[in-house]
Amino acid sequence: MCNVFMATEPLAGTWMTKVTNHKMKIGWAQFLQNISERYADAERIILD
């Protein structure tokens, strides 16, 4: 079992993906950390 995570920024035409070889909450937490590091200067990040 695995997880595939994807985040998009449609107006900028960018996306980021991450595939894990396990299905655990830590994978989601690490993906959110990657997003926050990529947009470190952002005032807020909206998850929808």
PyMOL CGO cylinders between C-alpha atoms (Angstrom):
from pymol import cmd
from pymol.cgo import CYLINDER

trace = [
    CYLINDER, 0.00, 0.00, 0.00, 1.24, 3.52, -0.71, 0.3, 1, 1, 1, 1, 1, 1,
    CYLINDER, 1.24, 3.52, -0.71, 0.18, 7.18, -0.62, 0.3, 1, 1, 1, 1, 1, 1,
    CYLINDER, 0.18, 7.18, -0.62, 0.33, 9.69, -3.44, 0.3, 1, 1, 1, 1, 1, 1,
    CYLINDER, 0.33, 9.69, -3.44, 0.13, 13.31, -2.32, 0.3, 1, 1, 1, 1, 1, 1,
    CYLINDER, 0.13, 13.31, -2.32, -0.35, 16.23, -4.71, 0.3, 1, 1, 1, 1, 1, 1,
    CYLINDER, -0.35, 16.23, -4.71, -0.57, 19.98, -4.25, 0.3, 1, 1, 1, 1, 1, 1,
    CYLINDER, -0.57, 19.98, -4.25, -1.39, 22.41, -7.05, 0.3, 1, 1, 1, 1, 1, 1,
    CYLINDER, -1.39, 22.41, -7.05, -1.09, 26.13, -7.53, 0.3, 1, 1, 1, 1, 1, 1,
    CYLINDER, -1.09, 26.13, -7.53, -3.34, 26.56, -10.59, 0.3, 1, 1, 1, 1, 1, 1,
    CYLINDER, -3.34, 26.56, -10.59, -2.81, 30.28, -11.18, 0.3, 1, 1, 1, 1, 1, 1,
    CYLINDER, -2.81, 30.28, -11.18, 0.97, 29.79, -11.24, 0.3, 1, 1, 1, 1, 1, 1,
    CYLINDER, 0.97, 29.79, -11.24, 0.74, 26.53, -13.18, 0.3, 1, 1, 1, 1, 1, 1,
    CYLINDER, 0.74, 26.53, -13.18, 2.82, 24.59, -10.66, 0.3, 1, 1, 1, 1, 1, 1,
    CYLINDER, 2.82, 24.59, -10.66, 2.36, 21.42, -8.68, 0.3, 1, 1, 1, 1, 1, 1,
    CYLINDER, 2.36, 21.42, -8.68, 4.27, 19.18, -6.34, 0.3, 1, 1, 1, 1, 1, 1,
    CYLINDER, 4.27, 19.18, -6.34, 3.85, 15.47, -5.68, 0.3, 1, 1, 1, 1, 1, 1,
    CYLINDER, 3.85, 15.47, -5.68, 5.17, 12.95, -3.21, 0.3, 1, 1, 1, 1, 1, 1,
    CYLINDER, 5.17, 12.95, -3.21, 4.81, 9.17, -3.20, 0.3, 1, 1, 1, 1, 1, 1,
    CYLINDER, 4.81, 9.17, -3.20, 5.42, 7.15, -0.06, 0.3, 1, 1, 1, 1, 1, 1,
    CYLINDER, 5.42, 7.15, -0.06, 5.80, 3.40, 0.18, 0.3, 1, 1, 1, 1, 1, 1,
    CYLINDER, 5.80, 3.40, 0.18, 3.76, 3.29, 3.39, 0.3, 1, 1, 1, 1, 1, 1,
    CYLINDER, 3.76, 3.29, 3.39, 0.34, 4.49, 4.44, 0.3, 1, 1, 1, 1, 1, 1,
    CYLINDER, 0.34, 4.49, 4.44, 0.99, 6.38, 7.65, 0.3, 1, 1, 1, 1, 1, 1,
    CYLINDER, 0.99, 6.38, 7.65, 0.13, 9.82, 9.01, 0.3, 1, 1, 1, 1, 1, 1,
    CYLINDER, 0.13, 9.82, 9.01, 3.80, 10.79, 9.06, 0.3, 1, 1, 1, 1, 1, 1,
    CYLINDER, 3.80, 10.79, 9.06, 3.78, 10.87, 5.24, 0.3, 1, 1, 1, 1, 1, 1,
    CYLINDER, 3.78, 10.87, 5.24, 1.04, 13.53, 5.24, 0.3, 1, 1, 1, 1, 1, 1,
    CYLINDER, 1.04, 13.53, 5.24, 2.85, 15.52, 7.92, 0.3, 1, 1, 1, 1, 1, 1,
    CYLINDER, 2.85, 15.52, 7.92, 6.10, 15.47, 5.93, 0.3, 1, 1, 1, 1, 1, 1,
    CYLINDER, 6.10, 15.47, 5.93, 4.27, 16.56, 2.78, 0.3, 1, 1, 1, 1, 1, 1,
    CYLINDER, 4.27, 16.56, 2.78, 2.73, 19.51, 4.65, 0.3, 1, 1, 1, 1, 1, 1,
    CYLINDER, 2.73, 19.51, 4.65, 6.19, 20.40, 5.93, 0.3, 1, 1, 1, 1, 1, 1,
    CYLINDER, 6.19, 20.40, 5.93, 7.51, 20.34, 2.34, 0.3, 1, 1, 1, 1, 1, 1,
    CYLINDER, 7.51, 20.34, 2.34, 4.72, 22.71, 1.28, 0.3, 1, 1, 1, 1, 1, 1,
    CYLINDER, 4.72, 22.71, 1.28, 5.41, 25.08, 4.17, 0.3, 1, 1, 1, 1, 1, 1,
    CYLINDER, 5.41, 25.08, 4.17, 9.13, 25.13, 3.35, 0.3, 1, 1, 1, 1, 1, 1,
    CYLINDER, 9.13, 25.13, 3.35, 8.44, 25.83, -0.33, 0.3, 1, 1, 1, 1, 1, 1,
    CYLINDER, 8.44, 25.83, -0.33, 6.16, 28.75, 0.57, 0.3, 1, 1, 1, 1, 1, 1,
    CYLINDER, 6.16, 28.75, 0.57, 8.02, 29.98, 3.63, 0.3, 1, 1, 1, 1, 1, 1,
    CYLINDER, 8.02, 29.98, 3.63, 7.26, 33.63, 2.81, 0.3, 1, 1, 1, 1, 1, 1,
    CYLINDER, 7.26, 33.63, 2.81, 3.52, 33.01, 2.39, 0.3, 1, 1, 1, 1, 1, 1,
    CYLINDER, 3.52, 33.01, 2.39, 1.17, 34.80, 4.72, 0.3, 1, 1, 1, 1, 1, 1,
    CYLINDER, 1.17, 34.80, 4.72, -1.12, 31.76, 4.70, 0.3, 1, 1, 1, 1, 1, 1,
    CYLINDER, -1.12, 31.76, 4.70, -1.45, 28.43, 2.92, 0.3, 1, 1, 1, 1, 1, 1,
    CYLINDER, -1.45, 28.43, 2.92, -4.94, 27.22, 2.09, 0.3, 1, 1, 1, 1, 1, 1,
    CYLINDER, -4.94, 27.22, 2.09, -5.64, 23.48, 2.13, 0.3, 1, 1, 1, 1, 1, 1,
    CYLINDER, -5.64, 23.48, 2.13, -8.80, 22.59, 0.31, 0.3, 1, 1, 1, 1, 1, 1,
]
cmd.load_cgo(trace, "trace")
